[in-house]
């Protein structure tokens, strides 16, 4: 058999087995055509993977890459980690369907500017994606806050019956055009006013489409169990699967509760389909929220519209410079972005090691000085937490990044190394893989990611110059839920 490429002698992990199998994998066009012994195959390109691990391309289930794939289609921050597919539209904010004549409200402003947010229909966005030809695949959730911002007159209040009807119509159209489902970010000011009836009505729209509901909980602090119950009820009422986004125990008063939170989730998993995602850091990142400003939390400012000179400074330092309180300093900085060092490392480890948690970076590509998770999430799990801390096995880590999310989000023919599946693949060195991005130097690519293929095309080579566009493929696809030809 003649094929385009063969990767020979690779170690392949197939969960639940903890031991890899040494095998060859043959690629022709965009598809895996042979797995196992490929000695009878002849290939244009052959790669010796002795000593390396070959995994399905990693799926970043929690991103805000909606516009980044259009602005920076080479997507070096993700492809250099081995990520081949991103789920966008999380936390209630999506670039489509969205159009407003004024500047985007918080937190939609995390995605980009008014000029960049111009996709009234998901079909408009898909056309822009295909024109940009990014290096990674993308599937889109529809953001609840993005819907609210277009039709709700007073965002601090529950939507009226008429406004809910308008949001339902926008969501219905997006689902008909191939959206994955609905996301919410009920912790944010412009979604906090939403009633259970409002969110329930929208969640029911996605049910006939086999959609999924993901949520940034109403609170991740002391009231987290109640917020989880609200999410459980919404998904159960609609009859749709649920994913709790970036599950965490935020705030010092909440530290040490990971076991309790996971027990609460696991108990409800017996009644309905529930998943969650997490990231391998004890700090979060978002817009600057006055409710999270406390003396115990170290807060690092990533950007500020009125005071850009204060970016890359600690809020305590800024308050001292201005001779004002922390809250007054934060108010003066807004609108702004921040990194919050608000979690306990032991809690982070428990969420990472939980068998049913997926990995999502939650990186903010618009931040001029982003959280290191944007560039480092996946190699940090593989290197620091799996190979170093041994928080979870390499087999489980790979499963959380591949087959588990592909199944949860119904990404057909992705997430596994199987004949007939799309050839999204990452080859990495288990001995050297690690993140380099730090809070002070957040834009550094990972080490140990040797090669990445997207839909059969070699799209990243470790050690190549990230500034050189010649070295990277542009084979990403828009994963439209209603199409079988993704």
SEGU-790248 format. One record per residue (C-alpha): residue in one letter; x, y, z. Coordinates in pm, whole numbers, plus 50000, padded with zeros to 5 digits. Example, Ala and Ser with C-alpha at 12.3 -4.5 7.8 and 13.67 -1.06 7.14 Angstrom:
<atoms>
a512304955050780;s513674989450714;
</atoms>
This chain:
<atoms>
x500005000050000;x501275034549907;x500665061850164;x501735097550229;x503425092450567;x504375065250813;x505335070651176;x507305039851283;x508035024051623;x505955048651825;x504715041852178;x500905044752169;x498775045952486;x495195033452461;x493215039452780;x492405021553010;x495655002752955;x498535019453141;x501145003452915;x501915015752564;x502124994252255;x504894999352002;x503335003451660;x503445020351321;x500795044751202;x500225052050833;x498575083750702;x497095089650360;x495595123450280;x493675133250598;x493095098550737;x494815071550942;x494815041550705;x496865015750896;x497835009451259;x500174982651388;x502764966851159;x503124988050847;x506214971150702;x504304964250381;x503475001050334;x505535024450119;x505475061150207;x506645094350069;x507685104450423;x508785081350703;x509485091551063;x511325070251317;x509535075351650;x511675051951859;x511585064052220;x508735088252149;x505015087652229;x502455091851952;x499085104352074;x495925117051909;x496065154751868;x495155171952194;x491715187752225;x491625220252423;x488045219552551;x488065254052708;x489395282452496;x488655318152402;x490295314152063;x487175325251871;x488935354651705;x492535343951762;x492255317251490;x491365345551250;x493945370851376;x496835346251410;x495895315651204;x499215298051258;x498105294051622;x501625287651748;x500535290652111;x498355259752068;x499945238851794;x503305240651978;x501615222652270;x500285194852048;x496775209552042;x495005202151713;x491395211151807;x490015239752016;x486515244152157;x485625281152145;x482665301152274;x483145292452641;x482105311252958;x479025325852790;x481015345852535;x481235336652168;x482185356051857;x479105342551681;x476285348751656;x477215383851762;x476955419351632;x476715452051824;x477145488151716;x478895497252042;x482005483552213;x481605448552357;x480595446452722;x482545427452985;x483555399152945;x482885397952569;x485695423552543;x488095395152627;x487605382152272;x488415413552077;x487225447351958;x483915459351815;x485455459051466;x486545422751504;x483205410851647;x481065411651335;x479485377351284;x475675379951309;x475355343151216;x477515312751284;x477625307250908;x479345341250873;x481975330351121;x482505296950949;x483165314550619;x485735337050788;x487365306650949;x487665288450618;x489125319550453;x491725323250732;x492675286150710;x494025282351066;x496405255051177;x493925239751422;x490385226351406;x487685245851588;x484185238351715;x481945265751854;x479635269152151;x477115297652157;x477645321552447;x474675330952665;x476135365352744;x476735371552374;x473045364852316;x472025386652613;x474145416052501;x472305417452169;x468725416952296;x468455423852672;x467845460552748;x469085459453110;x471835433453154;x471605435653532;x468055421753518;x466465389053407;x465445388453042;x461795394752963;x459625368752790;x460105387152462;x463875389752507;x464105352552587;x462205345352266;x464715366152067;x467665348052227;x466055314352156;x465685323651790;x469355333651762;x470435301851938;x468165280051725;x469645294351407;x473195288451533;x472385252451625;x470895247251279;x474175260451138;x476275235651336;x477065249551682;x478015224351951;x475725238052219;x475335265852475;x477785280552725;x477115303653018;x479225325253247;x476835333153529;x479585346553756;x480065376953533;x478255409553603;x476395410253272;x475005374953319;x474425374353696;x470965388853647;x469845359253439;x467145338553607;x466965300753611;x463955303253378;x466035322853126;x468915298153117;x466595267953125;x464645280952827;x467845284452624;x469205250552730;x466025233952605;x466675248252257;x469845227752215;x468315194452326;x466805183951989;x470215190051830;x472015167252076;x473795198152205;x475915202352517;x475675228152797;x478895241452950;x479015266253235;x481335288953425;x479475284753753;x477655313453921;x480315311354191;x483485290854243;x483925304254596;x482105295154918;x478765288654746;x480135264654486;x477935234954580;x474785255454531;x476115268254199;x476775232454092;x473205223154186;x471925251353965;x473975237953673;x472805202253738;x469175213853738;x469535233753414;x471035204453223;x468645179253374;x465625201253297;x466725204052934;x467865168052902;x471355176952782;x474885167552893;x476695191953123;x480325202953145;x481435223753444;x484125247253319;x487525251353490;x486365234453809;x488145249054110;x487895259254475;x488625296454454;x489395318854750;x491305310555067;x488105303255261;x487355276255002;x490725258655003;x490805221555077;x487285214754950;x488205196454627;x487245162554771;x483845175954877;x483245192254538;x484215160754348;x482065138954573;x479115162054504;x479755159654130;x480285122054135;x477035116154322;x475085135654059;x476925117653776;x474895087153870;x471755106253764;x472865125353454;x475725130353207;x478235154253366;x481835162653285;x484265189753388;x487495205453275;x490435220253464;x493865235553408;x497215228053578;x497765260953761;x496815275254101;x495995309253949;x493035319953738;x492755348253485;x489905370053365;x488725405953371;x489385425253692;x486445417553923;x485945438254239;x484305408454411;x487605389654390;x489715417854534;x490775406954883;x493955412555088;x494705375055082;x494655371454702;x497705381654501;x496365399054190;x498575406253889;x497255431953639;x497585420453276;x496055451253108;x494145482953188;x492395506152943;x492675538253149;x496105529753294;x498065507553052;x501265517053234;x500095495953529;x500115463353332;x502515437353474;x502205451753824;x500725436954140;x497485452954262;x498995457454611;x501895476354451;x499535498454248;x497365506354552;x500505516054743;x501735538354460;x498375556154446;x497895556754826;x494415541354795;x492705509154903;x492865477454691;x489235481354585;x489705518054494;x492795509254291;x490895481754111;x488015505454031;x490455530953893;x492055504353669;x488805491353517;x488225479453255;x491225457253311;x492455421453315;x494015402053599;x495655369753710;x494365358254050;x496545335454265;x493475321554437;x493795283454456;x495455256754668;x497925234054490;x496515202554653;x493055211054519;x494505216154170;x496085181554187;x492845165254296;x490905180154006;x493655170153761;x493755134253884;x489955129853883;x489305103553615;x486475122653445;x488065157253422;x489245170353087;x492015195553018;x491185230952907;x493645259652894;x491215288952936;x493975311152796;x493235346952693;x495105353952368;x494185391052364;x496025397552689;x499335414952616;x500815396452914;x498715364752940;x498545337553202;x501145310853108;x498355285253061;x497835299652710;x501155284552598;x501855258452863;x498785238952976;x499165205852793;x502935200652828;x502625210753195;x500155182553256;x502355157653069;x505675169153212;x505285185453552;x502215167453682;x502465133353513;x506175126553473;x507355148953757;x504815150054040;x503185117353927;x499795132454005;x498325111653724;x499655085353487;x500755094053136;x498035071352998;x495315089653192;x496755123853104;x496615115652733;x493065101752768;x491905134352931;x493255153852633;x491995131252353;x489385103552364;x487535117152669;x486825151852522;x486185137852173;x483445116352324;x482075143352553;x481805169052272;x480855143352005;x483785150951776;x483455122151535;x486545103151420;x488875123151642;x490595116451972;x491785081051899;x494435064451684;x492225041951475;x491945032851110;x489435056050947;x489935084151198;x491255118051098;x495025120451125;x495295145751408;x498465134051582;x501175146351818;x504595130551862;x506365139552186;x509305129152400;x508015117552740;x511405123952899;x511735160252794;x508195173252746;x507525203152968;x506135238252968;x508455268152955;x505875296152982;x505925314053317;x504055343153473;x506985366053391;x507665350853045;x504305337252927;x504965334352552;x507535306152555;x506735274352356;x506885239952513;x509815216252498;x509535180152387;x506745183952130;x508485169351826;x505855169451549;x502155176851508;x499865166351224;x496435181751163;x494135163350922;x497155144750790;x499305175250724;x502535180550913;x501775213251089;x504465218251352;x508065207151397;x509655212351736;x512645235351732;x511605253051412;x511555290751416;x508085301351539;x508395333151334;x508765313351012;x505385307150852;x506965283150605;x507345256150868;x503675252950955;x500695236950787;x497305253650774;x494975223550764;x492495231451041;x488775226750983;x485615241551126;x483985212151302;x480385218251213;x478195195651428;x475725188551147;x478385179050892;x479915144250876;x482795156250656;x484825174350919;
</atoms>
